[in-house]
Amino acid sequence: MSPRPSLSARLAQAAEPAPPPAPAPAPAALVAEVRPARTRKVAEAPPPPAPAKARVGKTMVAGYFSPEMARAVKLLAVERGVTVQALIGEALDIVLRQAGKHPMGER
């Protein structure tokens, strides 16, 4: 049984550059058939979707509330058969009137 090579001998062997591999001869069938490189068509990004008609010319007003408040607002909207947006718009109209401001019109 031969002694194991030392760590320094193994590191020196690993540091030596490996000889480049010899090129394999190409089969005659592949050499004769040369295909042009395929060009990949880059798909253009589609234009962004147009905003819904109900949102054109409007700006979002939002806030963060407790889960209990959010649930209560959603339940009230369902009970009244309106959207949460309509319910919030109605509430803002009331606040604006109480402040002596004119409601801003259609919600």
VOGU-3710 file (C-alpha; in Angstrom, 3 decimals, decimal comma):
1> msprpslsar> 0,000/0,000/0,000  1,464/3,385/-1,026  1,386/6,378/1,290  -1,260/9,029/0,662  0,040/12,152/-1,095  0,475/15,159/1,147  -1,947/18,049/1,044  0,689/20,344/-0,449  1,393/17,838/-3,241  -2,335/17,580/-4,027
11> laqaaepapp> -2,708/21,394/-4,072  0,298/21,740/-6,382  -1,170/19,142/-8,722  -4,532/20,954/-8,744  -2,840/24,295/-9,477  -1,210/22,991/-12,648  -3,157/23,970/-15,746  -4,856/21,025/-17,390  -3,947/20,446/-21,018  -6,730/21,521/-23,379
21> papapapaal> -8,823/18,628/-24,654  -8,166/17,542/-28,203  -10,982/18,512/-30,550  -13,078/15,569/-31,634  -13,282/15,084/-35,374  -16,674/16,145/-36,678  -18,668/13,572/-38,607  -18,828/14,285/-42,307  -22,620/14,576/-42,220  -22,479/17,480/-39,755
31> vaevrpartr> -19,742/19,313/-41,626  -21,694/19,271/-44,885  -24,914/20,554/-43,327  -24,433/24,091/-42,031  -27,611/25,826/-40,925  -27,882/29,562/-40,480  -28,233/30,678/-36,899  -31,813/31,221/-35,866  -32,687/34,718/-34,885  -35,038/34,990/-31,977
41> kvaeappppa> -37,884/37,420/-32,404  -38,339/39,603/-29,368  -41,994/40,041/-28,616  -43,007/43,613/-27,977  -44,696/44,198/-24,653  -48,423/44,706/-25,052  -49,698/48,164/-24,187  -51,049/48,503/-20,653  -54,786/47,957/-20,396  -56,953/51,040/-20,504
51> pakarvgktm> -58,503/51,964/-17,142  -62,128/51,031/-16,606  -64,567/53,698/-17,751  -65,716/54,190/-14,151  -62,149/55,147/-13,165  -61,318/57,572/-15,971  -60,612/61,032/-14,550  -60,789/59,851/-10,945  -58,204/59,385/-8,195  -58,201/56,727/-5,496
61> vagyfspema> -58,585/57,793/-1,865  -57,652/55,019/0,559  -56,873/54,346/4,189  -55,901/51,579/6,581  -58,425/50,494/9,180  -58,817/47,699/11,705  -60,193/44,377/10,455  -63,310/45,004/12,538  -63,938/48,366/10,826  -63,371/46,862/7,376
71> ravkllaver> -65,784/44,017/8,152  -68,436/46,416/9,459  -68,182/48,586/6,327  -68,436/45,542/4,052  -71,449/44,180/5,954  -73,220/47,550/5,815  -72,569/47,760/2,081  -74,086/44,289/1,602  -77,083/45,148/3,794  -77,740/48,291/1,757
81> gvtvqalige> -77,042/46,572/-1,561  -74,321/49,029/-2,578  -70,581/48,829/-3,113  -68,058/49,722/-0,434  -66,915/52,547/-2,719  -70,433/53,999/-2,844  -70,742/53,723/0,933  -67,417/55,498/1,481  -68,424/58,182/-1,041  -71,653/58,768/0,867
91> aldivlrqag> -69,735/59,091/4,133  -67,292/61,578/2,622  -70,178/63,642/1,256  -71,657/63,835/4,788  -68,296/64,891/6,263  -67,824/67,561/3,576  -71,329/68,973/4,164  -70,716/69,101/7,927  -67,507/71,036/7,245  -69,425/73,518/5,097
101> khpmger> -67,855/72,245/1,870  -69,756/71,403/-1,254  -69,736/67,678/-2,106  -67,601/67,029/-5,133  -70,373/65,501/-7,223  -70,687/62,065/-8,696  -68,884/59,253/-6,929
//
